[in-house]
Amino acid sequence: MFLFAKGTEHLMRDRFPTLGEPRKKSHPGRFFILMLFAAGAASGLWWWKHRAHREEHVTQPPSTAALPQSTAAPAQSPPAAAALPPRAPPAATTPTPDEILKKNGYRFISISIDGPLERSLVASTGRELGQALAQVITRTLVWWVSIPADLRKGDKLDVLFEERPAEEPVVDALRFTSTRAAKTFRAYRFKARGAAFARFYQPDGEEVELRLKDAPLDEYEQVTSHVKDGRHHKGVDFKTPLNSKVKATFDGAITRRNWNFRGNGNCLEVTESGGQYRKALFLHLSELPKAVQVGNRVAKGQVIASSGNSGHSFAPHLHYQLMSGERVLDPFASHETYRRSINAEDKAQLESEIGRFDGLMAVALAGK
């Protein structure tokens, strides 16, 4: 039997050469190693698929279809965006009166006068600004009342102005209610087309300031000091640029030249002819022509000098003073006077500005 099997094996190997050598007995250790290798490969494949699945969930929003079903009551989903009521726009804030004025570059004060004007203004705005405002406001009030004689306790003053650093404030609109005159006076600053300077106008279009007939200057910016302004000033100060032409205000002769130079600067005195004997003093001049000497005759309207800033002067201006002996005369009582009216072409623009200023003051008063 053994010999037969052995011979058969030889024949089978010759007949079926592709079968190779007979299978050798498997070693159990090798099988165990193969199993471990297969398990490790399967584990690595599962980890890779699970990682890719997690990354997909991180980068994409979850689908509600993939969520597991829960036995608990389903949570109500939020309403669709289209179903939400429209969001109301933020409520607009109403600017305060002070914000409206500041946006337009103005300030406003409203006071009841109780004592000296300057004290009332200082109490309302502070010392530095109040003192400056008192001087500027007085230049306007003086055309309506005497300062301080005609002021009464309880007089009302409304002022719209611009504050300027290192300069005096600019008053743009002013209302003054006088109990003595039983009247409200109004003034508005306006510059007409072609005019050299802005002026104060009343609502009817007339200038607030009076003008002198046969004046020492043809044009000037403003009268900054007056014999009736309570400062005990002996003359009228005309604010005017340097080297404005100064004219004789009546026929006469030059009787003094450059006296008290430290205070008066370059100055001239003209004594009127014809028995009037008024004396006109022109102070703070720039330079005096050599031809203008004591004893020279001058005619009314003749140019005799130029305005300046000499002597005890803080800004370019002309001091014009009238005397009768030792008595100080008010030029606006001694000369004939008149008021200019605005041109018809500028009247509509003035009225528009008056409306604008009144509107700003009404807003400011409403906030008080």
Secondary structure as GFF3:
##gff-version 3
##sequence-region A 1 368
A	DSSP	alpha_helix	2	15	.	.	.	ID=ss1
A	DSSP	three_ten_helix	17	19	.	.	.	ID=ss2
A	DSSP	alpha_helix	28	59	.	.	.	ID=ss3
A	DSSP	three_ten_helix	64	66	.	.	.	ID=ss4
A	DSSP	three_ten_helix	81	83	.	.	.	ID=ss5
A	DSSP	alpha_helix	97	103	.	.	.	ID=ss6
A	DSSP	beta_strand	107	112	.	.	.	ID=ss7
A	DSSP	alpha_helix	117	125	.	.	.	ID=ss8
A	DSSP	alpha_helix	127	141	.	.	.	ID=ss9
A	DSSP	beta_strand	156	162	.	.	.	ID=ss10
A	DSSP	beta_strand	170	178	.	.	.	ID=ss11
A	DSSP	beta_strand	183	190	.	.	.	ID=ss12
A	DSSP	beta_strand	199	201	.	.	.	ID=ss13
A	DSSP	beta_strand	211	212	.	.	.	ID=ss14
A	DSSP	beta_strand	222	225	.	.	.	ID=ss15
A	DSSP	beta_strand	236	239	.	.	.	ID=ss16
A	DSSP	beta_strand	245	247	.	.	.	ID=ss17
A	DSSP	beta_strand	252	257	.	.	.	ID=ss18
A	DSSP	alpha_helix	261	264	.	.	.	ID=ss19
A	DSSP	beta_strand	266	272	.	.	.	ID=ss20
A	DSSP	beta_strand	278	285	.	.	.	ID=ss21
A	DSSP	beta_strand	297	298	.	.	.	ID=ss22
A	DSSP	beta_strand	303	306	.	.	.	ID=ss23
A	DSSP	beta_strand	317	324	.	.	.	ID=ss24
A	DSSP	beta_strand	327	329	.	.	.	ID=ss25
A	DSSP	alpha_helix	331	334	.	.	.	ID=ss26
A	DSSP	beta_strand	337	338	.	.	.	ID=ss27
A	DSSP	alpha_helix	344	366	.	.	.	ID=ss28
###
